[in-house]
Amino acid sequence: MRDIISLSVFIMYFFFIHKISNYLLNKFKMTVFKVKTVIFPLEMIILFFIIFLSPLSFQEAGFVAGNIDYGIKFIVYLGIPLIVISSSSAIFLKKEDFYHIRYFNFEDKWMFIYLFFIVGIVEETIFRGFLQSYISLYIKGNFFILEYSTILASFIFMFFHLFNVFFKQESIKAFLSMMPSRLIASLILGYGFQISESILYTIIVHNLIDGINIMAVYLKKKKLFK
């Protein structure tokens, strides 16, 4: 019964957040990232409630320091290289690429605030803290060093970004081109959570990936459109 209730609330969470976001966008003419920043506390309250309803403990969901040694090694040996490689991809962007990603507004300070400090907290709570941990309760086993739960949660994370296409925030071409990088990044983040048993370290890496990426893209755009 707890499974049914928590999963039902989890699904409703996405529709509720979408409705609230649309209301704020239309009623108060906020930017997308200002809306995301404003509703961040509400999102976290709902996510904590979902974890509370589920069979998971907050410790199992990664709200602990976990294995600090593995966590630091994950940041140094996997996180930093991932950040460098990911942000370096901005070098290869062309002018036409910017027409396929519509949610970047470089005049919006809220975009930088959200991507540097908030996005990792929300998405790591959803995809690692809740989803990956939840799957691991029922699906055991490994494929080489990756647990099945890590792999499944990573694929869900990748396809979750289809919502960007549905809401016209990126084109299908942009989504398809970013599928491999999103999957690889998610597998690495999932592995970090798997070995450290904490979302603290994956949040740090996730925020740095998105934050430094957006700065690299911003600098590339300034160079291309000057």
N, C-alpha and C positions, 0 to 999 in steps of 0.2 A: 504493500500500500504506500509506503514512504517513497518507493521508486516512482510510482505513478504520479503521486502528488508533486514531488520535486521536479520531475521531468515536464509535467504539465505547466507548472509555474515557470520553468526555464524557457519553454517555448513561448508562453504568453509574454514573458519579459521582453523579447525582441519586438513583438507587435506593439506593446505598450510604449517602449522607448521610441519606436518609430513615430507613433501618434503624438507623443509629447514633443518630439523634435520638430515635426511638421507644424504643430501649433505655434511653437516659439518662433520658428522661421517665418511663418506667415503673419502672426499677430504682432510681433515686435521687430520684424525685419532684421533679425540677428543673422550673422554669418554662420555657416555650418559648424565651424570650429568653436565659435563662441557658444553655440548651443551645446555642443559636446562637452565643453568645459563647465558650463552652468549646471548641466544635469549629472555631472560626474558623481557628486555625493549621493544623489538619488539612485543611480545605477549601483553603486557599491552597497547601499543598504539593501536593495533588492537581491543582489548576488549573495550577500551574507545570509539573507533569509532563505534563499534557495539551498545553500549549503547546510544551514541549520535543519531544513526539512528533509534533506537527503540522508542516506545511510553513512555519509562521510563525516568524520570529525574535522575540525578546523586544522588540526595537525596534519591529517592525511591530505587535506587540500593545500598544504604548503605554507600555512600561516605560522611558520616557525623559522628559526635560524637554520635548522637542518644541519647537514654536514658542511661545516664552514670551509674545511680544507678542500673538499671537492667543489664547493661553490666558487671559491676564489680561483682554483685551477680552471674551472669552466670559463670564467670571465677572461682569464689571461690567455689560455691556449686555444679556446674556441670562439669566445665572444669578441675579443679585439680583432682577430683576423677576419671574422665575419663582418664586423663594422667597417673595416678598411676596404674589403673587397666590395661590399655593398655600396658604399659611398663613392668608390672609384668608378662605378658604372655610369655615373653622371657625366663622365668625360665623353662618353659615346653618344649622348643625347643630341638629336638634331631638332631643328625648329619645328618640323611637323609632329614630333613626338609630344609636344606640349598641347596640341589640339586634341589629343586622345585622353588626356587626364584633366578633368574639368573642375575637380574640387580644390586644386591648389590656387590660393589667392595670396600672393606674396606681399600684398599690402595689409594683410590681416595678421596682427600680432598674436591673436588667439590661436592661429594655426601653429605658430612656433611654440607657444606655451603648452598646447595640448600634445604635440608630438614629442617634445622634449621631456615632459614631466608626467603626463596622464595616460596616454594611450597604452603604455606597457602595463600599468596597474589594472586597467579594465580588461584588456585582452588576455593577459596572463592569468587573471582570476577566472575568466571564462574558460579558456582553452586548456590551460595546464592545471590550475587549481581545482576547477570543478570537473571539466569534461575528461581530461586524461586520467585523473584520479578515479573518477566514477567508472570509466571503462575498465580500469585495472582491477576493480573489484570483481568483475565477472569474466573478463577475458585475460587469461594468463598465457605466458610464453614469450619467447624472444625470436627475433630474426637477426642473427648475429648479435650486435650489442644493443639493439633497439628492442624495447618491449613492444608487443602488439598494440598496447594502449597508446604508446607514443606515436606509432605510425598512423593509427586510425585517427587520433586527435589532430595530427598534422594535416592529413588529407581533408578533414572537416574544416580546419582553419583555412586551407587554400580555397576550397569551394565556397566558404562563407563570403569571400570577397566578390562572389557573383552579385551580391546585393549592390555593390558599387555600379554594376552594369544596369541592374533593374532600376536604380534610382538616378540613372544618367550622370553618375559622377565619374565614370570612366567608360571608354568604348570597349566593345568585345575584343577588339584587336589588342588594346592595352592589357586587358585581363589575361588573354591567352599568352601574351609575351611575358607577363610577370608570374605566370603559374610556376615555372621551375624554380625561380628564385624564392618565391613565397614558400614553396614546399620545402626546399633545402633549409631556409631560415627556420621554419617551424620545426623541422626534424631536429635541428641543432638545439633550439630552445627547449624542445621536449626532452631531449637527452640530458640537457642541463638540469631540468627539473627532476628527471628520473634518477640521476646520481646524487644530487644535492638534497632532494626531498624538501625543497623550499622554493617558493616563487620569487623570493627576494632577488636572487641572482639573475633569474630570467627577466625580471622587471627592469633591472639596471641595463642589461644588454639590449632588451627590446626598445627601451626609451632612447638609448644612444644610437641604435640603428636608425630609427625613424627620425630622430632629431638631427643627427649629422647628415643623413640622407637628404633631408629637406634643405639643409643649408648648402649642401653640394649642388643640388638641383637649382636652388635660388641663384647661386653664383654662376652656374652654367647659363641660366636664362639671361642674366644680366649681360653676360659676354655675347650671347647670340643676338640679343635684341637691342643692343646699345646703338 
